[in-house]
Each structure stands twice: as structure tokens, then as C-alpha cells.
């Protein structure tokens, strides 16, 4: 920066139009530009006014920065460099305009003017955005002056002004407690001013002397019903006060909404902070306002122009307000102690105003920021009371208003207002018009419930209304909402009469007004019977915002009901009330509410027109819990480590699912409830804890994330409902999961209570079942024995309630003997079951099953093939079995079936034995025992006697092996059996002569086939 090259020379600009003494050009973000200036010693103003985020700095030729104020510099004579730099953060490239003016110079200053208030305020025209104007004045040290930049319309302008001495230093001391400033030092003085606007334009430099003001016109007191007076040529009004009095001073316009600048004492100090209630002691005061500006000025006890209210207080006071400074007044009929309502038509509130008593003391007031159409006022001062109104600043001149002032504590002539039920429209019709836009209805002291609806709906195509319910001898009121159709829920004191005021718009229109009982005695409500989670409890249609559908739910005081009114447009709302009419909760826009603690509820379903049009709806009233805990419809979850993922589908037939799990103070679950389809609509997440401090919180827009934690309740059962959105979706596949940040959550404790089996053979894997509490897949299971290596099991599965786990343990190489079972919890800590498991010796493995060797017949010696074993057995033992039952004494390697086993199953259990191994027994498949072989004759039968007619022959049995248990004979003649020839002897008859005879012997034995032996045939001699 020392002796920089390339900086163009910049001339010192005069006051007023700089006439080209401006440096300008483009200035990109982060870019710099420079100008060279040469000055005489003095104070200089540096102004930058381009479209940028630039700043400037003055440097000496040696490159040293010069300390400057925000817009001026005290510079010794010499040459300087002026650097301008745009911010690197500038969003876009800009331009700069730079000018330097000698503040001690008078070049370009306007001619000097005085500080009289009747001197026209100078008009200045800005030709460049960095123009600095100069106005010499004839002020003297010690005077208090007021300077202000104003628009050409008299409104406060955008800009700044200050007073300097001949050197350009500020010469007017400001005091934040007072307007204007006091001149200091020696003159002559000048007023410097700028207009803060980038485009050319004009402004007014409004200035004058507040102390000992000169050029003021006399102030004119206003009369009610006419606008305030305007001064013809002065910006100052002089008010002479002879008696201490409170005034209202108002010179506001829509463009200038300050109440006024004054009143000021002759010392130039203001006397009032509140210009509506300006208390002035005797003396002279000035009120400052632009020339031609009307000023309302009257005492708070003024009555000139105040009209008297007619006896018919429901008749409207109609008027026109010609300007912002016109005040109208109405003297009321009501005495001290009365309660009144001041109303304007719905949608046509155009006034601000207040009520005062005869001494001017305020009773109440309203303005556009705090008031819609009804103001309720308690008259506590001295009668007569007056209502004072004036035009709102945002209303045009000439606004017509309608105002009704009605006594609330003594309404008379109001027709009766009967109660309706929810099953029929009911109600009464009132006709309203602009000059009588308020009507009243009466409810006797014994004719209402503790809580009722108050409904209104127009009966034609025009008009809006609202309602106001007032309880006699009470401050209790119920103010309705305005509209074509609406309602309110109103509380009424028992045994007190109620008056209903209907307030309409400035239209000729009719409205139907209805009221209905909202307590347990309500008539026409639909009973809710279906309370299962996910179903439909009720349905209906709401035609417009005045109609309410009532449903009744019954249950135990401990029951917890989740309630929702569902419709596709999200415009149906449901409010829930206890039997006595107390408010319980409200459901809207997919937000459910929880009702508990009563034996029944009234659910009021209605349309909120602010969210959409009315239509069909379904009611969901789910019982999610009771005295015994979560309802059966809610899936009970263990939260020790979290839960899930749980998956399922929400449909129109199953709109909601419910889960419940325990929570404990200072523990946190972090989870996700989302659509299984990525980037898709989420299920509606509704948590129910104890309150907002002990509950789950969802984070919309973050893929269904939620967390659950609590800080006040030691332990509670948390419920979560996932619901199908109301936006027209017909199905949604959900996923719900959660993790415990620092296990164990939900007050869970860890423990192991048992294991099965209690023993297993070494050498092979075995499955062990554990029973306990808060078991986890990442638990470590150790089988421990002193002096022996641990055997570690692997947890394969855990039950949903975490009370059972399946563990696989490999006993290959495990030492035989008892072991303690130690489970190290994933949550920390451990549990031990002492000597709960025994490793037994390994068993021999049968690799090929033993078999019975065929044939298997009675009397035969049956053998067994012992099969194959690993490792090989050193010996075997046997047990033969008849139809599976052990045969006593049959322990040999062979067995001979007895005759009684024919047709029965013969098997054998082979037990393999080897030292160091557990014996292993395997039973063969059974084989059916067949009959034994037939006996054989080792010596055949022999016949003795002569084969001759008339003789007898006899046969022996022969010799058989095995021995016969019985023998049968059969004699044959010529090869044919002789009838009756079944004995050992046979008498030979004549008929047998010359024919061959022989005998056959059959040997029978139990369990065996029969053996047969025959003799040789011999011819019988005659």
C-alpha cells in the first residue's frame, strides 16, 4: 500500500450534487479498487454507496492505515490512498460508488435559514446515492433543535441528519431521554443530511427550535364527530393550559403512525410519554406536526359532540370516520358496576377505541393488534361512561362503522334457547342486519349442563357470525370463533342463568344457533363397542363446521384409550371429554390422544375448516392398556437390550399395531419405525408414556428414527402405536426396531436359573437349553472345572422374552467330570450354576447296525452279526428279545427259538464294550420266527401179522428224530385211504382180498412241520 501504482485520482466532492467527483466501477466478491486523494488538513467525510458488501480504508503514502470513524476521517495535509474492498462472502459481483467531502467547506451548501416553525422545511433532491447535503442555520449555542428526515408526504424518511460546527465536528449534544439536541460551541452551524436510498429521489429536512419556539399557530381543541384541525402554514401548534388537565393528542396517519411529536415545554423538553393520556400542568406547550396535518386534541373529560346511547342497547351505533384524527363518542346507559360487551360486526372491525368514566379514567380499550370484534369491560369508575372510537390506521378515510354496546349482566327480552340433542339438527334461527347485528338468547339457571356445545351456521348464502356466552353474576364467558359455521365448547356454572349473544357480520342474514349437552347425560351420542387395536370403532359424516358428532366410550378408570378421528383430508378433529365435561385431550392431523382415569368419555367429532372441508370419517378408540398392564392387542416386548426388527403390514382392515415394553428412568432406547420400502411414506408413530418427560420422541424426516427415555418416573410401561397414514394409503409394510444404549433397559436384571441336559458324553457337540432372565445372543457360556481347560459354548438363539437360550457346546477333547456353568452377560456381570453339568465318557459309535442271521426257525440255533463299531469294541454282551421283551437267561451270542415263538419277532440288543468308553447298546431289527424242520424217521414203521383175509395186522411207529409229540396212522387199500383206518392195527376183510395194503405214519412235533413215513404195499391173500 505504500506509494501504490494504478490508483486513479479522486477530486474532493462538494456538498449537494457531487458533479462527477465520484469514483465508481465494478467490484467482484473479494476484489479491491483504489483511488488517490490529496487534501488540506481537516475533517473529511468518506461515503461508499454501491451494490455490494464493501468497506473502505484510508492509507498514508507510507502504507500505514489511518484511524477513521464510521464515515469521516481527521486527516493532516497530504496525499492518501483510499482502498475499497468487496467481501469475499459476497453472493454476487457488485459495483461501488465512492466520494470524499471536506466537512469544513461550505461549497455546495444551501443558503442559511432560520429555525422558526413557520419557515417551510427545505426540500432536497438526491442525484447520487452518496450525496451529502448541507444546510446552514442561524442557531445559537444552548438552543435545543429538532432535525428529522421526512418523506415528501410528511412521513418519516430513510436517512440521517446531524449538526456540525465550522470544522465539521458534531456540535449538537443528544440525550436519549429527550427529543432533539442542544447546540454546543461556536457557530455558524450547519445541518448535514443524507438520504439512505440507492435511487435518486427527494426528501424534506424538517428542523426547528424546540426551546422558546417561534412561528407556532394556536392549537385548536377538537370536537367529537369531526376530524382534528390542521395548521395552514406552521409545523408547530401552541397549546395554552390554564388548569392541570389530561389531553389526548393524535396526529397519526397511515404513513406516519407515531402518535405525535410533543407536547414540549418552553425549554424544549417533552412532557408526555403517552400521547393518548398526556397530563399537562398550567403553562404553554408546543405540538409538532407537518403543515396541513390534522391533529386531534381534546381533554379526556371532553363531552362536546358525544352522543347518548339509546335505550335499545342492541341497536347499533352507526357512523363514518372521515380521517384518522376523527374521534366519535357515545355516552352509555350502563351504571357503575355493570359489565358490557362492545362489538363490531364480524369481519368489519374498523375502529380502535376505549371506555372512560366521567373523570376520564380508563375502563378498558382495544386496538387492531389485540381485538377482533368483541371487548368485554367491567365498569368500575364514576358514571356516566363514554365510549371513544377512532379509525384504525390501516382503514381508509371515510370508513363506516357499526358498534353495539350491550349490558352482559342485565340482558332483557331475550327469547328462550332450548337444548338440542346430537341425533337431530335442532336449534333456533336468528335474523341479523347491519343496524342490528347482535341478538340474544336466554338459558335458565336449571336448563343447562356443566358443559355444552354452542353452534352457529348461516342458513343462507351470505353472512358470518360468532357467539358469546355469558353466565349471570359471574366473570365466566365463552367466546366463539367467527365464520359461516362454527361452534365452541362452553363451561357453565351450575345454578346460574346464561345469556347467549349472537354477533353477525354487516349483512342481512339468518343463522341457526344450537346447543347440546357434552357431559355423560348427553343425548343422541353413538355408543362405541369395538376397541380392539387396528379396527374401526365408529364412523359418520360431518357436513359442515357447525355439526358435531358425539360418541360415548365406556370402560374402567384404569383403562387407557388411544383415540383418533381419521379422514382422507386431515380436516376432521375429535375432542375428548370426561363424564363431567372436563376436557381430556384432542386428536387432529394424525395426532392421537390418550384418555384415561374415567369410567367413560364423550368424543366430539367435528370439522376444522382451517385444515380442509368436511366429509366422511372413521373413529378409532383403541383400548391399549388397563389395570393388568398393556392390552392383549399390544405385543409385549422385552426391552433389556432393545427389540426387533418386527415387521408386518398395515391395511384398511388392520390400520394400527401396538407394542408395549418396560422403561426405566435414565435409560435410553434408540430405534427406527419405518416403511420397509426405502424413501417411502412412514407409518404414523404415536408413543404413550407417563408424560412428555418420560416418553418416546420421533424425528420426522429422518427415516423414522425415534428415542425413548425418561427423567422423572422410575419405571413405566411404554406403548408405541404404528398407524396407516391418513393420506389415502391402503397398505404399508412396516419395520420396527430399537436398541438399548446402555443395557439393561426397562428395569431388567440378568440371571440364569437352569440348564438341560445336565450331562453329555465327551467327544461330540451337544445342545444345551438355558433358562434365565435377559439372555442375549452375545452372552458367553463357559463350562468350567478346576484345573481343566474351559469349554466355551455358543448361543445360537434366544427366545423373544429372553428367558430361554439354545447353546451349542463342542465336547471334543473335554475332560470327563462335573463342571460349573458360568454365563457372562453381554450387559456385564455373570451368573454361575455350580456343578450344573457333567461331561461323561465318550460312547462307542455304531457304524454298521448288528443283524440277526437267517434262517430263524424253531429249534435252530440263531446267530447275530454284531455289526461295526468305532473304535472297535473289545467285547460284546447280548440280550435276546421276544417281541421286544427281554428273554430271561438269553444272554449268549446264539439263541434257539422255542416252539412258542413261531410267528413272533426275535431281536437282540448288542452292547459294545471298550475300556475308557461308555458302552453302547444297539438293538437289531426283529425277525419273525418260522416253524422248525419236520422230524425224520431213522427207522421206518414195521407191520407184523399175516396179510390174509380174516387176519389182523399191526404197525409200529418207527424211530423219529426229533422225537414225535404225537403219532397218527392211516391205512391205505389200493392206494386209497381206508375210512376209519387210523389205528395202529387193521382187520383184513374179504373186500380187501387180492388188493395191496400199506400204512402211513405221521410224526407231529410242536413248532415243527410233521414228518411222514410209509410201509411197502403188500397184497392180501384170500
Buried (B, 14 or more C-beta within 10 A) or exposed (E): BEEEEEBEEBBBBBBBBBEEBBBBBEBEBEBEBBBBBEBEEBBBBBBBBBBBBBEBBBBBBEEEEBEBEEBBBBBEEEEBBBBBBBBEEBEEBBBBBBBBBBBBBBEBBBEEBBBBBBBEBBEBEBEBBBBBBBBBBBBEEEBBBBBBBBBEEBBBBEBBBBBBBBEBBBBBEEEEEBBBBBBBBEBEBBBBBBBEBBEEBEBBBBBBBBBEBBBBBEBBBBBBBBBBBBBEEBBBBBBEBEEEBBBBBBBBBBEBEEBBBBBBBBEBBBBBEEBBBBEBEEBBBBBBBBBEBBBBBBBBBBBEBBBEBEEEBBBBBEBEBBBBBBBBBBBBBBEBEBBBBBBBBBBBBBBBBBBBBBEBBEBBBBEBEEBBBBBBBBBEBEBBBBBBBBBBBEBEBEBEBBBBBBBBBEBEEBEEBEBBBBEEEBBBEBEBEBEBBBBBBBBEBEBBBBBBBBBBBBEEEEBBBBBBBBBBEBEBBBBBBBBBBBBBBBBBBEEBBBBBBBBBBBBBBBBBBBBBBBBBEBEBBBEBEEBBBBBBBBBBBBEBBBBBBBBBBBBEEEBBBBBBBBBBBBBBBBBBBBBEBEEBBBBBEBEBBBBBEBEBBBBBBBBBBEEBEBBEBBBBBBBBBBEEEBBEBBBBBBBBBBBBEBEBEBBEEBBBBBBBBBBBBEBBBBBBBBBEEEEEEBBBBBBBBBEEEBBBEBEEEEEBBBBBBBEEBEBBBBBBBBBBBBEEBEEBBBBBBBBBEEBBBBBBEBBBEEBEEBEBBBBEEBEBEBBBBBBBEEBBBBBBBEEBEBBEBBBEEBEEEBBBBBBBBBBEEBEBBBBBBBBBBBBEEEBEBEEBBBBBEBBBBBEEBBBBEEEBBBBBEBBBEBBBBEEEBEEBBBBBBBEEEEBEEBEEEBBBBBBEBBEBBBBBBBBBBBEEBBBBBBBBEBBEBBBBBBBEBEEBBEBEEEBEBEEEBBBBBBBBEBEBEEBBBBBBBEEEEBEEBEBBBBEBEEEBBEBBBBBBBBBBBBBBBBBEBBBEBEEBEE
